[in-house]
Amino acid sequence: MQRDEELIKGCAKGDRASQRALYDRYCRKMMAICQRYSPNSEDAEDALQEGFVKVFNNISRFRGEAALGTWITRIMINTALNKQRQKLRMLPIVEVDETQAYQEDEISLSQFHFEELLGLIQSLPDGCRIVFNLFAIEGYTHKEISELLGISVGTSKSQFNRARTLLMSRLRTLDETKASYGKAKI
Amino acid sequence: MGKPKFEESWRNYFDGAESDVPDSLWSKIEVDLVRAENKGQRKSLVFYRRLAAGIALIAGALATYITYDQLNQEEATYALSEETAPRPADGRQSENGDIQEPTKGENSSNERSPLNNTLAIDNTMRQKSLLKQSITSSQKSSAASLPLFGVVESNNSSMPQEEKYRRRLGDYRPDIPESEIKIRSEEFFEPNFPRRLPAMPSYFVASNNKDDERQSENLWAALGFAGGSYSPGGGSGSYASQSAKNAVNQLSFSNATPQSEQAKLGVAYSGGVMVGKEISPKWVLQGGIGFLSQQIDYTSNYIASNTFSGAVQDNSLEALVTEYDAPLNNVYLTSPYTIRSASEYISIPVQAGYKVIDKKFGLQVNAGLASDLFLKNKLTDESGQSESFSQSAGSQSPYRSVNWTGLMGIELSHKIANHYRLAVVPGVRYSLTSIVKDDVGLAKKPLVLDLGMRVKYIFN
C-alpha cells in the first residue's frame, strides 16, 4: 500500500492512478462526514464529489502541517457547509442563557445502528444539524462556530440546545420502540 | 466511571465512521477533473496560439520583404559580357583608331553584306555600351550573325527615326535598301525584344525605382491601439487586505491563507497617440500617451463583511480589500464565485527604435520604458450578489500610484501613401516594479503580450 506522501506526489502530478488510490483510501470515511452534514444522501454525494475535486485540484498546496486525512476532512466539511450556506442565513438570532443546565442523557448510543443515528442527525433542522456536528462531533467551540458560519455565539448555542433536545427525544422514542419490540418478541 | 457526556458519546460513536459510496461517484469525479484540466490547457493554448500568430506574422512580413527585394534586384541588374563587347567586324584598326573597311576578299571566312559591315563600323564609332540585348529569332534572321547593340534613345525628337538613323550612319549609304533602313531604325530606337540583364550586385546599379529609396520620415504622429494577454505575475494569490487575512486565518478550516485563486491569464487593452522623430538615419525616438486597462478574474469562496449593528450587512467586495482598524467580525465561507479585477492606467511610454528595414516595407525594433499612472481598480462580482468596489490611488490604496514598465517590441510597417504608414506592432510590457505597495506583502509584476495596430501620419 502506498504511503500518503507518495500519493500526494502522484496526485500533484495529475496521475489518475494515484488520485484513484487516494479516493479509495478516504472516500468511505468522508462519505460518513458528508452524510452527517447533509439532509439526504444525494446532497451528501454531491458534497463528496465536489470535495474530492477540490482535494485533487489543491493537493499541491498541502504543506503537511496536519495529517492528510485531517486536511481532506476539513475540505469536505467546508464543501458540505457551502452547500448549506443559504440556509444558514435564515437562522434566528437568539440569545441563550449560559447558565442553563443540561440534563445528562441516560441512553447509550452503542445499542443503535449507524444508519439509525445518521438518520436522526439528518432529520434535524439544517442549522441545528450543522451546529450539532461542529460542536458535538468536530469539537469546535461556539465562538469558532459563530465566526465560521457568520452567526452569533448565542445563535450557535441555541441551535445546539435545540438539536440536543430533539436528538434526546428521538433517541428515547427509538429506545422505547426497541424495548417494546424486544418485549413483544419475548 | 461517570457516564460520558452527550457530546462525547456522539463524538466517540462517529469517530472513524465509514459509509458506503456509490460506484458511479468516481466516474463523476473523473469527469470533473478532466474538465478542469482541459480548461487549464485551453488557456495555455490561447497563449501559444497568439504567440504562433505573432511569429507567423513576422515570418510572413520578412518573407514578403525578401521576395520583394529579390524581384527588384532581378529587374535592375547589369552585366558586362565579352561576347557582347563591341568589336571590329573583321576590319583592321588603323593607326588613328578608326576601323578600316575590310577589303573584299580579304576575309572570306566571315563574309558579310555591306549593310552589316556598315553596322559594325557604326558601332565602333559609338561608345562601348554595357547593355546586352537578346535577339529574337525574327531579328536574328535579319541581323545575320552580328550581335546587335543598341541604346534606347529618346523619341521626343520630331525627326523621323529613319532620318536619325541615316545621320548616325554618317554618310548616306544608298546601297542600303529602304526596307533595311526602316527595320534597323526601329530596332535601334525601339528595341522590341525584352531587355534581359545578367545579375549584378545591386550596389553597382543606379536604380531609378523610387520605392527602393530610403524612406526619410523625419517627424510623424501615430494613433494606435493594442490588445493581448495579461499575466498578473507574483503567483496565483489574489490581493486581500490584512484585515480580511487576519479574519480568515482565525478559521480553523483554513490553512492560514484566503482560499481565492486567480486565473492564469487576463486581458489587456491599450490605446493612445504617439509622436516620433528620426534622430539619425537608423534611429528613431518616439513617445506618447495612452490609456491602459488590465483585467483578470479570480474565484473566491469567502466573504468578509464588517458589521456594526449586529445585523449582517449586504455583501460587499469592499471588505475584502479594505483595511479596518478593528478586526472584521464576519468572515464566512460561500460557494465559489468569480470576481473580476480591472485596473486602469495612464501610460506614458518613451522608446528608442532601430530601423532594420527602412523602405516601403519597414521593420523597426523598439525598446523603452513607460511610466504607468494608476487610475483605479474595480472589483466586480460577476454573479451580481456582492456590490462592486472601486479604489483609486492614494495613501490608503494598496496600489502604487506610479509604476515603471519595460517595453519591447517590433514594428512591421507598410507605406500606403506619401504621408501614411500602417504598422503592426507586437510587443511585450513587463512591470519593473510591483503594482502593489511593499507593505501589502504580495509582489505583482504583470506581463503583457499584445498585438497592436498603428496608423502613422508623416509630416516630413
Contacts between the chains, C-beta under 8 A, distances in Angstrom:
chain1	res1	chain2	res2	distance
A	14	B	37	6.9
A	16	B	30	7.3
A	16	B	33	7.9
A	19	B	33	7.1
A	20	B	26	6.7
A	23	B	26	6.1
A	23	B	29	6.9
A	27	B	21	4.8
A	27	B	25	7.5
A	27	B	26	7.9
A	28	B	18	3.8
A	28	B	19	6.0
A	28	B	20	7.0
A	28	B	21	6.0
A	29	B	16	6.9
A	29	B	17	7.3
A	29	B	18	5.1
A	31	B	18	7.3
A	31	B	19	4.4
A	31	B	20	7.2
A	31	B	21	4.8
A	32	B	14	7.1
A	32	B	17	4.4
A	32	B	18	5.4
A	32	B	19	4.1
A	35	B	19	5.7
A	36	B	14	6.8
A	45	B	21	8.0
A	45	B	22	6.5
A	45	B	25	6.1
A	48	B	21	7.1
A	48	B	25	6.6
A	49	B	25	5.9
A	49	B	28	5.2
A	49	B	29	5.5
A	49	B	32	7.0
A	50	B	32	8.0
A	52	B	29	5.1
A	53	B	29	5.9
A	53	B	32	4.5
A	53	B	33	6.3
A	53	B	36	7.1
A	56	B	29	7.9
A	56	B	33	6.0
A	57	B	33	7.8
A	57	B	36	6.0
A	61	B	255	7.2
A	63	B	255	6.8
A	65	B	255	7.0
A	71	B	255	7.7
A	74	B	252	7.9
A	74	B	253	4.8
A	77	B	253	6.8
A	78	B	253	5.3
A	78	B	301	7.8
A	78	B	333	5.8
A	81	B	333	6.0
A	82	B	301	6.8
A	82	B	333	5.6
A	82	B	334	6.3
A	82	B	335	4.7
A	82	B	336	8.0
A	83	B	335	7.3
A	85	B	332	7.6
A	85	B	333	7.0
A	85	B	334	5.6
A	85	B	335	6.4
A	88	B	332	7.9
A	89	B	312	7.3
A	93	B	310	7.6
A	102	B	6	7.0
A	104	B	3	6.2
A	104	B	5	7.2
A	104	B	6	7.0
A	105	B	3	7.9
A	105	B	6	5.3
A	105	B	9	7.5
A	106	B	3	7.2
A	108	B	9	7.5
A	109	B	9	5.2
A	109	B	10	6.8
A	109	B	13	4.8
A	110	B	13	7.5
A	114	B	17	6.2
A	114	B	19	7.5
A	117	B	10	8.0
A	117	B	13	6.6
A	117	B	14	7.8
A	118	B	19	7.6
A	135	B	7	6.9
A	136	B	6	7.1
A	136	B	7	4.1
A	136	B	10	4.9
A	136	B	11	6.3
A	137	B	7	7.8
A	137	B	10	5.7
A	137	B	11	5.1
A	137	B	14	5.3
A	139	B	11	6.9
A	140	B	252	6.9
A	144	B	251	8.0
A	144	B	252	6.0
A	147	B	247	7.8
A	147	B	250	6.2
A	147	B	251	6.7
A	147	B	331	6.8
A	147	B	332	7.9
A	148	B	251	5.9
A	148	B	252	7.7
A	148	B	253	7.0
A	148	B	332	6.5
A	148	B	333	7.3
A	149	B	332	6.0
A	150	B	312	6.5
A	150	B	330	5.2
A	150	B	331	7.5
A	150	B	332	3.6
A	152	B	310	7.5
A	164	B	6	6.2
A	168	B	6	7.6
